[in-house]
Amino acid sequence: MAGSAIFVADGGHFRFNTPMAAPRREVKLPYREMNIGCPHCRAPLIIGTVMDRILLSRRTCPKCGKEFLIENDVPKKPDGGLKKELF
Ligand SMILES: [Zn+2]
């Protein structure tokens, strides 16, 4: 990964992380995008989330069609050390 997605212009007049600086755009949810790799096929994926940190989320890779888990922002195979879900 090279660099960050934060643009700073004119000494910081434009900052993504200050919702008050953008009066026309109410930011209620801190939407962000994460770049991860599929744990199955290593395809680069972009995960959009409104959570500060993805504690546990289940996604399906659009490339290989397999399910994987995101645990603490880390993509994992669903059978990687996790016990079967009891439902
Ligand atoms: Zn995949």
PDB file of the backbone (N, CA, C, O) and the ligand in Angstrom, with CONECT records:
HET     ZN  A 101       1
ATOM      1  N   MET A   1       0.849  -1.193   0.000  1.00  0.00           N
ATOM      2  CA  MET A   1       0.000   0.000   0.000  1.00  0.00           C
ATOM      3  C   MET A   1       0.887   1.247   0.000  1.00  0.00           C
ATOM      4  O   MET A   1       1.832   1.334   0.784  1.00  0.00           O
ATOM      5  N   ALA A   2       0.597   2.182  -0.848  1.00  0.00           N
ATOM      6  CA  ALA A   2       1.406   3.383  -0.938  1.00  0.00           C
ATOM      7  C   ALA A   2       0.572   4.593  -0.573  1.00  0.00           C
ATOM      8  O   ALA A   2      -0.444   4.879  -1.206  1.00  0.00           O
ATOM      9  N   GLY A   3       1.002   5.283   0.430  1.00  0.00           N
ATOM     10  CA  GLY A   3       0.349   6.533   0.790  1.00  0.00           C
ATOM     11  C   GLY A   3      -1.014   6.330   1.424  1.00  0.00           C
ATOM     12  O   GLY A   3      -1.450   5.202   1.655  1.00  0.00           O
ATOM     13  N   SER A   4      -1.677   7.443   1.702  1.00  0.00           N
ATOM     14  CA  SER A   4      -2.994   7.388   2.298  1.00  0.00           C
ATOM     15  C   SER A   4      -3.993   8.112   1.412  1.00  0.00           C
ATOM     16  O   SER A   4      -3.620   8.770   0.442  1.00  0.00           O
ATOM     17  N   ALA A   5      -5.260   7.983   1.757  1.00  0.00           N
ATOM     18  CA  ALA A   5      -6.321   8.582   0.946  1.00  0.00           C
ATOM     19  C   ALA A   5      -6.739   9.948   1.480  1.00  0.00           C
ATOM     20  O   ALA A   5      -7.729  10.518   1.022  1.00  0.00           O
ATOM     21  N   ILE A   6      -5.997  10.467   2.432  1.00  0.00           N
ATOM     22  CA  ILE A   6      -6.371  11.755   3.021  1.00  0.00           C
ATOM     23  C   ILE A   6      -5.673  12.874   2.265  1.00  0.00           C
ATOM     24  O   ILE A   6      -4.451  12.890   2.124  1.00  0.00           O
ATOM     25  N   PHE A   7      -6.484  13.805   1.784  1.00  0.00           N
ATOM     26  CA  PHE A   7      -5.944  14.927   1.040  1.00  0.00           C
ATOM     27  C   PHE A   7      -5.920  16.155   1.943  1.00  0.00           C
ATOM     28  O   PHE A   7      -6.908  16.491   2.596  1.00  0.00           O
ATOM     29  N   VAL A   8      -4.809  16.788   1.961  1.00  0.00           N
ATOM     30  CA  VAL A   8      -4.696  18.009   2.747  1.00  0.00           C
ATOM     31  C   VAL A   8      -4.315  19.129   1.795  1.00  0.00           C
ATOM     32  O   VAL A   8      -3.271  19.071   1.145  1.00  0.00           O
ATOM     33  N   ALA A   9      -5.162  20.149   1.710  1.00  0.00           N
ATOM     34  CA  ALA A   9      -4.908  21.268   0.808  1.00  0.00           C
ATOM     35  C   ALA A   9      -4.843  22.552   1.607  1.00  0.00           C
ATOM     36  O   ALA A   9      -5.572  22.719   2.585  1.00  0.00           O
ATOM     37  N   ASP A  10      -3.976  23.458   1.195  1.00  0.00           N
ATOM     38  CA  ASP A  10      -3.862  24.774   1.822  1.00  0.00           C
ATOM     39  C   ASP A  10      -3.684  24.688   3.327  1.00  0.00           C
ATOM     40  O   ASP A  10      -4.406  25.335   4.085  1.00  0.00           O
ATOM     41  N   GLY A  11      -2.771  23.930   3.731  1.00  0.00           N
ATOM     42  CA  GLY A  11      -2.470  23.852   5.159  1.00  0.00           C
ATOM     43  C   GLY A  11      -3.574  23.229   5.994  1.00  0.00           C
ATOM     44  O   GLY A  11      -3.724  23.553   7.172  1.00  0.00           O
ATOM     45  N   GLY A  12      -4.329  22.360   5.406  1.00  0.00           N
ATOM     46  CA  GLY A  12      -5.302  21.616   6.198  1.00  0.00           C
ATOM     47  C   GLY A  12      -6.689  22.208   6.229  1.00  0.00           C
ATOM     48  O   GLY A  12      -7.454  21.924   7.151  1.00  0.00           O
ATOM     49  N   HIS A  13      -7.040  23.028   5.245  1.00  0.00           N
ATOM     50  CA  HIS A  13      -8.411  23.542   5.223  1.00  0.00           C
ATOM     51  C   HIS A  13      -9.420  22.476   4.851  1.00  0.00           C
ATOM     52  O   HIS A  13     -10.596  22.559   5.204  1.00  0.00           O
ATOM     53  N   PHE A  14      -8.960  21.511   4.161  1.00  0.00           N
ATOM     54  CA  PHE A  14      -9.852  20.438   3.721  1.00  0.00           C
ATOM     55  C   PHE A  14      -9.415  19.134   4.361  1.00  0.00           C
ATOM     56  O   PHE A  14      -8.392  18.547   4.008  1.00  0.00           O
ATOM     57  N   ARG A  15     -10.223  18.707   5.309  1.00  0.00           N
ATOM     58  CA  ARG A  15      -9.865  17.487   6.011  1.00  0.00           C
ATOM     59  C   ARG A  15     -11.062  16.553   6.065  1.00  0.00           C
ATOM     60  O   ARG A  15     -12.182  16.978   6.346  1.00  0.00           O
ATOM     61  N   PHE A  16     -10.823  15.314   5.802  1.00  0.00           N
ATOM     62  CA  PHE A  16     -11.915  14.353   5.821  1.00  0.00           C
ATOM     63  C   PHE A  16     -12.433  14.090   7.226  1.00  0.00           C
ATOM     64  O   PHE A  16     -13.611  13.783   7.409  1.00  0.00           O
ATOM     65  N   ASN A  17     -11.584  14.206   8.190  1.00  0.00           N
ATOM     66  CA  ASN A  17     -11.956  13.731   9.517  1.00  0.00           C
ATOM     67  C   ASN A  17     -12.660  14.770  10.377  1.00  0.00           C
ATOM     68  O   ASN A  17     -12.851  14.556  11.574  1.00  0.00           O
ATOM     69  N   THR A  18     -13.048  15.894   9.779  1.00  0.00           N
ATOM     70  CA  THR A  18     -13.782  16.883  10.551  1.00  0.00           C
ATOM     71  C   THR A  18     -15.119  17.154   9.882  1.00  0.00           C
ATOM     72  O   THR A  18     -15.202  17.993   8.985  1.00  0.00           O
ATOM     73  N   PRO A  19     -16.161  16.457  10.304  1.00  0.00           N
ATOM     74  CA  PRO A  19     -17.480  16.637   9.676  1.00  0.00           C
ATOM     75  C   PRO A  19     -17.990  18.061   9.809  1.00  0.00           C
ATOM     76  O   PRO A  19     -18.745  18.510   8.946  1.00  0.00           O
ATOM     77  N   MET A  20     -17.612  18.793  10.851  1.00  0.00           N
ATOM     78  CA  MET A  20     -18.097  20.154  11.046  1.00  0.00           C
ATOM     79  C   MET A  20     -17.582  21.093   9.965  1.00  0.00           C
ATOM     80  O   MET A  20     -18.157  22.160   9.751  1.00  0.00           O
ATOM     81  N   ALA A  21     -16.517  20.716   9.288  1.00  0.00           N
ATOM     82  CA  ALA A  21     -15.965  21.569   8.242  1.00  0.00           C
ATOM     83  C   ALA A  21     -16.746  21.441   6.942  1.00  0.00           C
ATOM     84  O   ALA A  21     -16.494  22.184   5.993  1.00  0.00           O
ATOM     85  N   ALA A  22     -17.684  20.513   6.887  1.00  0.00           N
ATOM     86  CA  ALA A  22     -18.480  20.323   5.678  1.00  0.00           C
ATOM     87  C   ALA A  22     -19.956  20.484   6.032  1.00  0.00           C
ATOM     88  O   ALA A  22     -20.645  19.496   6.284  1.00  0.00           O
ATOM     89  N   PRO A  23     -20.447  21.730   6.050  1.00  0.00           N
ATOM     90  CA  PRO A  23     -21.807  21.975   6.556  1.00  0.00           C
ATOM     91  C   PRO A  23     -22.902  21.380   5.685  1.00  0.00           C
ATOM     92  O   PRO A  23     -23.990  21.083   6.180  1.00  0.00           O
ATOM     93  N   ARG A  24     -22.638  21.205   4.414  1.00  0.00           N
ATOM     94  CA  ARG A  24     -23.693  20.700   3.541  1.00  0.00           C
ATOM     95  C   ARG A  24     -23.760  19.186   3.550  1.00  0.00           C
ATOM     96  O   ARG A  24     -24.680  18.596   2.982  1.00  0.00           O
ATOM     97  N   ARG A  25     -22.818  18.575   4.174  1.00  0.00           N
ATOM     98  CA  ARG A  25     -22.807  17.117   4.164  1.00  0.00           C
ATOM     99  C   ARG A  25     -22.830  16.624   5.592  1.00  0.00           C
ATOM    100  O   ARG A  25     -21.817  16.676   6.290  1.00  0.00           O
ATOM    101  N   GLU A  26     -23.958  16.154   6.022  1.00  0.00           N
ATOM    102  CA  GLU A  26     -24.039  15.618   7.377  1.00  0.00           C
ATOM    103  C   GLU A  26     -23.464  14.216   7.397  1.00  0.00           C
ATOM    104  O   GLU A  26     -23.930  13.317   6.696  1.00  0.00           O
ATOM    105  N   VAL A  27     -22.473  14.058   8.189  1.00  0.00           N
ATOM    106  CA  VAL A  27     -21.845  12.753   8.310  1.00  0.00           C
ATOM    107  C   VAL A  27     -22.247  12.172   9.651  1.00  0.00           C
ATOM    108  O   VAL A  27     -21.687  12.512  10.693  1.00  0.00           O
ATOM    109  N   LYS A  28     -23.211  11.305   9.601  1.00  0.00           N
ATOM    110  CA  LYS A  28     -23.665  10.685  10.843  1.00  0.00           C
ATOM    111  C   LYS A  28     -22.932   9.375  11.105  1.00  0.00           C
ATOM    112  O   LYS A  28     -22.645   9.007  12.244  1.00  0.00           O
ATOM    113  N   LEU A  29     -22.646   8.700  10.023  1.00  0.00           N
ATOM    114  CA  LEU A  29     -21.959   7.430  10.176  1.00  0.00           C
ATOM    115  C   LEU A  29     -20.579   7.544   9.554  1.00  0.00           C
ATOM    116  O   LEU A  29     -20.434   8.007   8.423  1.00  0.00           O
ATOM    117  N   PRO A  30     -19.600   7.134  10.273  1.00  0.00           N
ATOM    118  CA  PRO A  30     -18.221   7.249   9.745  1.00  0.00           C
ATOM    119  C   PRO A  30     -17.938   6.174   8.710  1.00  0.00           C
ATOM    120  O   PRO A  30     -17.231   5.201   8.971  1.00  0.00           O
ATOM    121  N   TYR A  31     -18.503   6.373   7.538  1.00  0.00           N
ATOM    122  CA  TYR A  31     -18.289   5.384   6.483  1.00  0.00           C
ATOM    123  C   TYR A  31     -16.825   5.377   6.062  1.00  0.00           C
ATOM    124  O   TYR A  31     -16.192   6.420   5.899  1.00  0.00           O
ATOM    125  N   ARG A  32     -16.334   4.208   5.900  1.00  0.00           N
ATOM    126  CA  ARG A  32     -14.951   4.111   5.433  1.00  0.00           C
ATOM    127  C   ARG A  32     -14.836   2.849   4.584  1.00  0.00           C
ATOM    128  O   ARG A  32     -15.704   1.977   4.606  1.00  0.00           O
ATOM    129  N   GLU A  33     -13.775   2.784   3.864  1.00  0.00           N
ATOM    130  CA  GLU A  33     -13.537   1.608   3.041  1.00  0.00           C
ATOM    131  C   GLU A  33     -12.217   0.987   3.430  1.00  0.00           C
ATOM    132  O   GLU A  33     -11.215   1.667   3.653  1.00  0.00           O
ATOM    133  N   MET A  34     -12.252  -0.305   3.503  1.00  0.00           N
ATOM    134  CA  MET A  34     -11.050  -1.056   3.865  1.00  0.00           C
ATOM    135  C   MET A  34     -10.569  -1.835   2.653  1.00  0.00           C
ATOM    136  O   MET A  34     -11.369  -2.378   1.891  1.00  0.00           O
ATOM    137  N   ASN A  35      -9.293  -1.882   2.487  1.00  0.00           N
ATOM    138  CA  ASN A  35      -8.731  -2.747   1.457  1.00  0.00           C
ATOM    139  C   ASN A  35      -8.223  -4.015   2.113  1.00  0.00           C
ATOM    140  O   ASN A  35      -7.320  -3.988   2.949  1.00  0.00           O
ATOM    141  N   ILE A  36      -8.820  -5.118   1.717  1.00  0.00           N
ATOM    142  CA  ILE A  36      -8.366  -6.395   2.264  1.00  0.00           C
ATOM    143  C   ILE A  36      -8.145  -7.359   1.111  1.00  0.00           C
ATOM    144  O   ILE A  36      -8.427  -7.046  -0.045  1.00  0.00           O
ATOM    145  N   GLY A  37      -7.648  -8.504   1.438  1.00  0.00           N
ATOM    146  CA  GLY A  37      -7.479  -9.542   0.437  1.00  0.00           C
ATOM    147  C   GLY A  37      -8.295 -10.751   0.817  1.00  0.00           C
ATOM    148  O   GLY A  37      -8.362 -11.123   1.988  1.00  0.00           O
ATOM    149  N   CYS A  38      -8.917 -11.365  -0.172  1.00  0.00           N
ATOM    150  CA  CYS A  38      -9.681 -12.576   0.100  1.00  0.00           C
ATOM    151  C   CYS A  38      -8.746 -13.639   0.660  1.00  0.00           C
ATOM    152  O   CYS A  38      -7.703 -13.913   0.065  1.00  0.00           O
ATOM    153  N   PRO A  39      -9.095 -14.240   1.782  1.00  0.00           N
ATOM    154  CA  PRO A  39      -8.224 -15.272   2.351  1.00  0.00           C
ATOM    155  C   PRO A  39      -8.205 -16.561   1.540  1.00  0.00           C
ATOM    156  O   PRO A  39      -7.350 -17.420   1.755  1.00  0.00           O
ATOM    157  N   HIS A  40      -9.130 -16.695   0.623  1.00  0.00           N
ATOM    158  CA  HIS A  40      -9.178 -17.904  -0.203  1.00  0.00           C
ATOM    159  C   HIS A  40      -8.359 -17.735  -1.476  1.00  0.00           C
ATOM    160  O   HIS A  40      -7.460 -18.526  -1.762  1.00  0.00           O
ATOM    161  N   CYS A  41      -8.688 -16.679  -2.245  1.00  0.00           N
ATOM    162  CA  CYS A  41      -8.070 -16.540  -3.567  1.00  0.00           C
ATOM    163  C   CYS A  41      -7.157 -15.318  -3.649  1.00  0.00           C
ATOM    164  O   CYS A  41      -6.567 -15.053  -4.697  1.00  0.00           O
ATOM    165  N   ARG A  42      -7.039 -14.567  -2.541  1.00  0.00           N
ATOM    166  CA  ARG A  42      -6.143 -13.399  -2.481  1.00  0.00           C
ATOM    167  C   ARG A  42      -6.594 -12.265  -3.374  1.00  0.00           C
ATOM    168  O   ARG A  42      -5.806 -11.363  -3.659  1.00  0.00           O
ATOM    169  N   ALA A  43      -7.824 -12.281  -3.821  1.00  0.00           N
ATOM    170  CA  ALA A  43      -8.305 -11.165  -4.639  1.00  0.00           C
ATOM    171  C   ALA A  43      -8.394  -9.917  -3.767  1.00  0.00           C
ATOM    172  O   ALA A  43      -8.858  -9.977  -2.628  1.00  0.00           O
ATOM    173  N   PRO A  44      -7.945  -8.783  -4.311  1.00  0.00           N
ATOM    174  CA  PRO A  44      -8.073  -7.541  -3.545  1.00  0.00           C
ATOM    175  C   PRO A  44      -9.525  -7.095  -3.497  1.00  0.00           C
ATOM    176  O   PRO A  44     -10.186  -6.980  -4.529  1.00  0.00           O
ATOM    177  N   LEU A  45     -10.010  -6.847  -2.302  1.00  0.00           N
ATOM    178  CA  LEU A  45     -11.406  -6.469  -2.123  1.00  0.00           C
ATOM    179  C   LEU A  45     -11.484  -5.176  -1.337  1.00  0.00           C
ATOM    180  O   LEU A  45     -10.630  -4.882  -0.501  1.00  0.00           O
ATOM    181  N   ILE A  46     -12.527  -4.410  -1.621  1.00  0.00           N
ATOM    182  CA  ILE A  46     -12.784  -3.196  -0.861  1.00  0.00           C
ATOM    183  C   ILE A  46     -14.067  -3.412  -0.077  1.00  0.00           C
ATOM    184  O   ILE A  46     -15.128  -3.667  -0.646  1.00  0.00           O
ATOM    185  N   ILE A  47     -13.951  -3.307   1.219  1.00  0.00           N
ATOM    186  CA  ILE A  47     -15.090  -3.512   2.091  1.00  0.00           C
ATOM    187  C   ILE A  47     -15.542  -2.166   2.626  1.00  0.00           C
ATOM    188  O   ILE A  47     -14.766  -1.457   3.268  1.00  0.00           O
ATOM    189  N   GLY A  48     -16.781  -1.814   2.370  1.00  0.00           N
ATOM    190  CA  GLY A  48     -17.322  -0.584   2.933  1.00  0.00           C
ATOM    191  C   GLY A  48     -18.015  -0.883   4.249  1.00  0.00           C
ATOM    192  O   GLY A  48     -18.773  -1.847   4.360  1.00  0.00           O
ATOM    193  N   THR A  49     -17.752  -0.059   5.232  1.00  0.00           N
ATOM    194  CA  THR A  49     -18.348  -0.294   6.540  1.00  0.00           C
ATOM    195  C   THR A  49     -18.594   1.029   7.234  1.00  0.00           C
ATOM    196  O   THR A  49     -17.928   2.024   6.948  1.00  0.00           O
ATOM    197  N   VAL A  50     -19.544   1.039   8.140  1.00  0.00           N
ATOM    198  CA  VAL A  50     -19.780   2.230   8.946  1.00  0.00           C
ATOM    199  C   VAL A  50     -19.270   2.021  10.370  1.00  0.00           C
ATOM    200  O   VAL A  50     -19.465   2.861  11.249  1.00  0.00           O
ATOM    201  N   MET A  51     -18.631   0.908  10.569  1.00  0.00           N
ATOM    202  CA  MET A  51     -18.135   0.609  11.903  1.00  0.00           C
ATOM    203  C   MET A  51     -16.693   1.095  12.059  1.00  0.00           C
ATOM    204  O   MET A  51     -15.901   1.058  11.118  1.00  0.00           O
ATOM    205  N   ASP A  52     -16.385   1.540  13.247  1.00  0.00           N
ATOM    206  CA  ASP A  52     -15.016   1.929  13.542  1.00  0.00           C
ATOM    207  C   ASP A  52     -14.059   0.786  13.280  1.00  0.00           C
ATOM    208  O   ASP A  52     -12.973   0.948  12.723  1.00  0.00           O
ATOM    209  N   ARG A  53     -14.508  -0.353  13.700  1.00  0.00           N
ATOM    210  CA  ARG A  53     -13.674  -1.530  13.601  1.00  0.00           C
ATOM    211  C   ARG A  53     -14.602  -2.699  13.338  1.00  0.00           C
ATOM    212  O   ARG A  53     -15.617  -2.860  14.016  1.00  0.00           O
ATOM    213  N   ILE A  54     -14.260  -3.499  12.373  1.00  0.00           N
ATOM    214  CA  ILE A  54     -15.098  -4.656  12.086  1.00  0.00           C
ATOM    215  C   ILE A  54     -14.729  -5.761  13.062  1.00  0.00           C
ATOM    216  O   ILE A  54     -13.701  -6.422  12.917  1.00  0.00           O
ATOM    217  N   LEU A  55     -15.581  -5.948  14.054  1.00  0.00           N
ATOM    218  CA  LEU A  55     -15.287  -6.985  15.040  1.00  0.00           C
ATOM    219  C   LEU A  55     -15.540  -8.366  14.453  1.00  0.00           C
ATOM    220  O   LEU A  55     -14.720  -9.278  14.561  1.00  0.00           O
ATOM    221  N   LEU A  56     -16.697  -8.485  13.833  1.00  0.00           N
ATOM    222  CA  LEU A  56     -17.003  -9.773  13.224  1.00  0.00           C
ATOM    223  C   LEU A  56     -18.024  -9.550  12.115  1.00  0.00           C
ATOM    224  O   LEU A  56     -19.131  -9.074  12.366  1.00  0.00           O
ATOM    225  N   SER A  57     -17.655  -9.889  10.925  1.00  0.00           N
ATOM    226  CA  SER A  57     -18.550  -9.702   9.792  1.00  0.00           C
ATOM    227  C   SER A  57     -18.322 -10.829   8.816  1.00  0.00           C
ATOM    228  O   SER A  57     -17.202 -11.311   8.645  1.00  0.00           O
ATOM    229  N   ARG A  58     -19.400 -11.245   8.176  1.00  0.00           N
ATOM    230  CA  ARG A  58     -19.275 -12.330   7.219  1.00  0.00           C
ATOM    231  C   ARG A  58     -19.494 -11.771   5.824  1.00  0.00           C
ATOM    232  O   ARG A  58     -20.485 -11.087   5.570  1.00  0.00           O
ATOM    233  N   ARG A  59     -18.588 -12.056   4.941  1.00  0.00           N
ATOM    234  CA  ARG A  59     -18.690 -11.566   3.571  1.00  0.00           C
ATOM    235  C   ARG A  59     -18.493 -12.722   2.608  1.00  0.00           C
ATOM    236  O   ARG A  59     -17.966 -13.778   2.959  1.00  0.00           O
ATOM    237  N   THR A  60     -18.935 -12.485   1.387  1.00  0.00           N
ATOM    238  CA  THR A  60     -18.700 -13.460   0.337  1.00  0.00           C
ATOM    239  C   THR A  60     -17.817 -12.826  -0.714  1.00  0.00           C
ATOM    240  O   THR A  60     -18.100 -11.731  -1.198  1.00  0.00           O
ATOM    241  N   CYS A  61     -16.772 -13.500  -1.058  1.00  0.00           N
ATOM    242  CA  CYS A  61     -15.859 -12.992  -2.067  1.00  0.00           C
ATOM    243  C   CYS A  61     -16.540 -13.033  -3.429  1.00  0.00           C
ATOM    244  O   CYS A  61     -17.013 -14.089  -3.848  1.00  0.00           O
ATOM    245  N   PRO A  62     -16.597 -11.892  -4.129  1.00  0.00           N
ATOM    246  CA  PRO A  62     -17.238 -11.886  -5.449  1.00  0.00           C
ATOM    247  C   PRO A  62     -16.418 -12.612  -6.504  1.00  0.00           C
ATOM    248  O   PRO A  62     -16.924 -12.936  -7.578  1.00  0.00           O
ATOM    249  N   LYS A  63     -15.177 -12.860  -6.201  1.00  0.00           N
ATOM    250  CA  LYS A  63     -14.312 -13.485  -7.194  1.00  0.00           C
ATOM    251  C   LYS A  63     -14.400 -15.010  -7.136  1.00  0.00           C
ATOM    252  O   LYS A  63     -14.618 -15.666  -8.155  1.00  0.00           O
ATOM    253  N   CYS A  64     -14.230 -15.563  -5.945  1.00  0.00           N
ATOM    254  CA  CYS A  64     -14.254 -17.021  -5.836  1.00  0.00           C
ATOM    255  C   CYS A  64     -15.557 -17.527  -5.242  1.00  0.00           C
ATOM    256  O   CYS A  64     -15.808 -18.732  -5.247  1.00  0.00           O
ATOM    257  N   GLY A  65     -16.399 -16.618  -4.726  1.00  0.00           N
ATOM    258  CA  GLY A  65     -17.703 -17.020  -4.225  1.00  0.00           C
ATOM    259  C   GLY A  65     -17.699 -17.709  -2.883  1.00  0.00           C
ATOM    260  O   GLY A  65     -18.725 -18.228  -2.443  1.00  0.00           O
ATOM    261  N   LYS A  66     -16.542 -17.720  -2.224  1.00  0.00           N
ATOM    262  CA  LYS A  66     -16.465 -18.380  -0.925  1.00  0.00           C
ATOM    263  C   LYS A  66     -16.696 -17.369   0.196  1.00  0.00           C
ATOM    264  O   LYS A  66     -16.409 -16.179   0.065  1.00  0.00           O
ATOM    265  N   GLU A  67     -17.212 -17.878   1.274  1.00  0.00           N
ATOM    266  CA  GLU A  67     -17.440 -17.006   2.415  1.00  0.00           C
ATOM    267  C   GLU A  67     -16.183 -16.876   3.250  1.00  0.00           C
ATOM    268  O   GLU A  67     -15.385 -17.806   3.364  1.00  0.00           O
ATOM    269  N   PHE A  68     -16.027 -15.687   3.834  1.00  0.00           N
ATOM    270  CA  PHE A  68     -14.950 -15.507   4.793  1.00  0.00           C
ATOM    271  C   PHE A  68     -15.422 -14.571   5.877  1.00  0.00           C
ATOM    272  O   PHE A  68     -16.434 -13.883   5.735  1.00  0.00           O
ATOM    273  N   LEU A  69     -14.682 -14.556   6.950  1.00  0.00           N
ATOM    274  CA  LEU A  69     -15.019 -13.705   8.079  1.00  0.00           C
ATOM    275  C   LEU A  69     -14.021 -12.569   8.181  1.00  0.00           C
ATOM    276  O   LEU A  69     -12.843 -12.720   7.856  1.00  0.00           O
ATOM    277  N   ILE A  70     -14.513 -11.433   8.637  1.00  0.00           N
ATOM    278  CA  ILE A  70     -13.602 -10.352   9.006  1.00  0.00           C
ATOM    279  C   ILE A  70     -13.686 -10.208  10.512  1.00  0.00           C
ATOM    280  O   ILE A  70     -14.735  -9.871  11.061  1.00  0.00           O
ATOM    281  N   GLU A  71     -12.601 -10.460  11.154  1.00  0.00           N
ATOM    282  CA  GLU A  71     -12.575 -10.407  12.598  1.00  0.00           C
ATOM    283  C   GLU A  71     -11.495  -9.413  13.009  1.00  0.00           C
ATOM    284  O   GLU A  71     -10.321  -9.589  12.683  1.00  0.00           O
ATOM    285  N   ASN A  72     -11.905  -8.359  13.736  1.00  0.00           N
ATOM    286  CA  ASN A  72     -10.969  -7.299  14.122  1.00  0.00           C
ATOM    287  C   ASN A  72     -10.219  -6.743  12.925  1.00  0.00           C
ATOM    288  O   ASN A  72      -9.005  -6.544  12.973  1.00  0.00           O
ATOM    289  N   ASP A  73     -10.966  -6.492  11.837  1.00  0.00           N
ATOM    290  CA  ASP A  73     -10.407  -5.940  10.600  1.00  0.00           C
ATOM    291  C   ASP A  73      -9.484  -6.893   9.858  1.00  0.00           C
ATOM    292  O   ASP A  73      -8.812  -6.493   8.907  1.00  0.00           O
ATOM    293  N   VAL A  74      -9.447  -8.133  10.278  1.00  0.00           N
ATOM    294  CA  VAL A  74      -8.560  -9.092   9.624  1.00  0.00           C
ATOM    295  C   VAL A  74      -9.413 -10.157   8.938  1.00  0.00           C
ATOM    296  O   VAL A  74     -10.218 -10.825   9.587  1.00  0.00           O
ATOM    297  N   PRO A  75      -9.237 -10.316   7.632  1.00  0.00           N
ATOM    298  CA  PRO A  75      -9.995 -11.358   6.938  1.00  0.00           C
ATOM    299  C   PRO A  75      -9.485 -12.748   7.279  1.00  0.00           C
ATOM    300  O   PRO A  75      -8.280 -12.997   7.297  1.00  0.00           O
ATOM    301  N   LYS A  76     -10.418 -13.645   7.548  1.00  0.00           N
ATOM    302  CA  LYS A  76     -10.044 -15.012   7.915  1.00  0.00           C
ATOM    303  C   LYS A  76     -10.947 -15.990   7.197  1.00  0.00           C
ATOM    304  O   LYS A  76     -12.084 -15.678   6.844  1.00  0.00           O
ATOM    305  N   LYS A  77     -10.422 -17.162   6.993  1.00  0.00           N
ATOM    306  CA  LYS A  77     -11.272 -18.223   6.473  1.00  0.00           C
ATOM    307  C   LYS A  77     -12.247 -18.641   7.572  1.00  0.00           C
ATOM    308  O   LYS A  77     -11.877 -18.694   8.745  1.00  0.00           O
ATOM    309  N   PRO A  78     -13.483 -18.937   7.196  1.00  0.00           N
ATOM    310  CA  PRO A  78     -14.475 -19.253   8.225  1.00  0.00           C
ATOM    311  C   PRO A  78     -14.148 -20.521   8.994  1.00  0.00           C
ATOM    312  O   PRO A  78     -14.604 -20.694  10.124  1.00  0.00           O
ATOM    313  N   ASP A  79     -13.382 -21.389   8.411  1.00  0.00           N
ATOM    314  CA  ASP A  79     -13.048 -22.619   9.140  1.00  0.00           C
ATOM    315  C   ASP A  79     -11.654 -22.533   9.766  1.00  0.00           C
ATOM    316  O   ASP A  79     -11.103 -23.533  10.226  1.00  0.00           O
ATOM    317  N   GLY A  80     -11.100 -21.326   9.773  1.00  0.00           N
ATOM    318  CA  GLY A  80      -9.745 -21.182  10.297  1.00  0.00           C
ATOM    319  C   GLY A  80      -9.720 -21.033  11.799  1.00  0.00           C
ATOM    320  O   GLY A  80      -9.581 -19.923  12.313  1.00  0.00           O
ATOM    321  N   GLY A  81      -9.850 -22.118  12.498  1.00  0.00           N
ATOM    322  CA  GLY A  81      -9.748 -22.067  13.951  1.00  0.00           C
ATOM    323  C   GLY A  81     -11.031 -21.678  14.649  1.00  0.00           C
ATOM    324  O   GLY A  81     -11.048 -21.501  15.867  1.00  0.00           O
ATOM    325  N   LEU A  82     -12.094 -21.544  13.899  1.00  0.00           N
ATOM    326  CA  LEU A  82     -13.370 -21.223  14.524  1.00  0.00           C
ATOM    327  C   LEU A  82     -14.201 -22.479  14.681  1.00  0.00           C
ATOM    328  O   LEU A  82     -14.239 -23.339  13.802  1.00  0.00           O
ATOM    329  N   LYS A  83     -14.849 -22.561  15.796  1.00  0.00           N
ATOM    330  CA  LYS A  83     -15.745 -23.698  15.987  1.00  0.00           C
ATOM    331  C   LYS A  83     -17.023 -23.494  15.169  1.00  0.00           C
ATOM    332  O   LYS A  83     -17.358 -22.372  14.789  1.00  0.00           O
ATOM    333  N   LYS A  84     -17.704 -24.556  14.917  1.00  0.00           N
ATOM    334  CA  LYS A  84     -18.952 -24.460  14.166  1.00  0.00           C
ATOM    335  C   LYS A  84     -19.958 -23.617  14.950  1.00  0.00           C
ATOM    336  O   LYS A  84     -20.062 -23.697  16.174  1.00  0.00           O
ATOM    337  N   GLU A  85     -20.681 -22.820  14.199  1.00  0.00           N
ATOM    338  CA  GLU A  85     -21.699 -22.011  14.855  1.00  0.00           C
ATOM    339  C   GLU A  85     -22.873 -22.908  15.241  1.00  0.00           C
ATOM    340  O   GLU A  85     -23.312 -23.760  14.468  1.00  0.00           O
ATOM    341  N   LEU A  86     -23.345 -22.700  16.409  1.00  0.00           N
ATOM    342  CA  LEU A  86     -24.446 -23.511  16.901  1.00  0.00           C
ATOM    343  C   LEU A  86     -25.748 -22.745  16.740  1.00  0.00           C
ATOM    344  O   LEU A  86     -26.069 -21.844  17.516  1.00  0.00           O
ATOM    345  N   PHE A  87     -26.483 -23.131  15.709  1.00  0.00           N
ATOM    346  CA  PHE A  87     -27.796 -22.497  15.517  1.00  0.00           C
ATOM    347  C   PHE A  87     -28.838 -23.575  15.325  1.00  0.00           C
ATOM    348  O   PHE A  87     -30.016 -23.269  15.145  1.00  0.00           O
TER     349      PHE A  87
HETATM  350 ZN    ZN A 101     -11.893 -15.101  -3.060  1.00  0.00          ZN2+
END
